[in-house]
Amino acid sequence: MSTAKLILDGKEHEFPVIVGTEQETAIDITTLRQRTGAITLDPGYANTGSCVSSITFIDGETGILRYRGIPIEDLCASAKFPEVCYLLIYGHLPNSEEGAEWRRQLTLNSFLHQSMINFFDHFPVTAHPMAILSAMVATLSAFYPDVMDDKKIDLSIVRLLAKAKTFAAYSFKKSIGEPAVYPRTDHSYAANFLRMMFATPAEFYEVSPVLENALNMLLIVHADHEQNCSTSTVRMVGSSLSNLYSSISAAISALWGPLHGGANEAVINMLQAIHRDGGNYRKYVDMAKKKDSGFRLMGFGHRVYKNYDPRATILKREVDLVLGALGVTDPLVDIAKNLEDIALKDDFFVERKLYPNVDFYSGILYRAMGIPMEMFTAMFALGRLPGWIAHWKEMREDPATRIHRPRQVYVGPNKTAFTPLEKRERSAYQPKFTKE
Ligand code: CMC
């Protein structure tokens, strides 16, 4: 086994080096503070491995993504989303018997308790689907306290996967004032979701195979992405032995931000702004290069990928396929492709290795499928659920897991005396509480 040496204040310390199955190297500093009194400082954790994991492998330099060793391209070409969920959570693809039972459980558990449906009537119309989804997933532990029972973990898992789809579809129906549509046992996961979103009591609704395939693929490309912000949130919250539903509710909140899953909505906002501005995409590329503009090209760049995100390659191809099959034209597609062309040739983006990420084309695809923009991040969450669950389960089963509790380097005031009220001066910053 190789080792790494650290010299601190002239004293040498040796640490073990561990190597993963894909030859990724890590210096194991578990005993660093105990032996040296020092800690490491790594804002944003860009150099920190928080765990060992056998779920997903990413090589960001060459653009590789594999779930349990299987390339994302092969899964998108041949698998169905429920079997990918099973693969991520249980570590292997289900055989035909296991798959049939898994699909049956996913449908049986997708119905909601009537009092849970009442919740939907009490959210205001302004409620974002991510706020509803996060709240409803947290609420599951109120309806199913047996989530605390480790012996029932498989039931808790399938319940969450099945009901989250219903929550997402119901939140949409609520927002447009239509009655909820119940799931059907003879439909696939993707077809059921589309039906629950778009069927109305007035008309016969037949699920388009083009849309069903596209949704299946979208869910698969989002299914896991190792230790990203929301997945690390699941592990962080779950490390305190918080239950599955509370941990995943926290992850949904983490995903919502525009630097993470919220980027798919932000991309469409950006493309629409460019469209309204006469399609002047060069102006926006120039603006993204100016640090003081506060503007970034949404859907571009990634902490791990320093090459084309393989998920963006798959989705870009699917955009052409779906739009062609549906006979839809979308001016935002041309803007997106032009933006990509010019950014990929621009020194600023080339030097920083900024490529389109998964969110660059997913929004265009959702739009073509008739999914409203406010639902985009909730769609990402539905796809990411099996990944979050797999990581929560792996962490809980790993004997090396400890409560997540990073340290800090304190740079605040040294010991300071308390100032009595009458001697305090007005401070430079005044909080603003006005509503404008
Ligand atoms: N547009 C313009 N400049 C950018 C962009 C961008 N989209 N992304 C990064 N940069 C620049 C950044 O200004 C910095 O420049 P410099 O080195 O001169 O200071 C350099 O590239 C490195 O950026 P960073 O912010 O240090 O990189 P990070 O790893 O901390 O952030 C990111 C990664 C994804 C948050 C960032 O690239 C970003 O804000 N992208 C836009 C939002 C987005 O598309 N998010 C979805 C991510 S993929 C889906 C998911 O996993 O959720």
Residues whose N, C-alpha, C, O or C-beta is under 5 A from the ligand:
A	BS01	CMC	P258 L259 H260 G261 A263 A288 F295 R296 L297 M298 G299 F300 G301 H302 R303 R352 N357 V358 D359
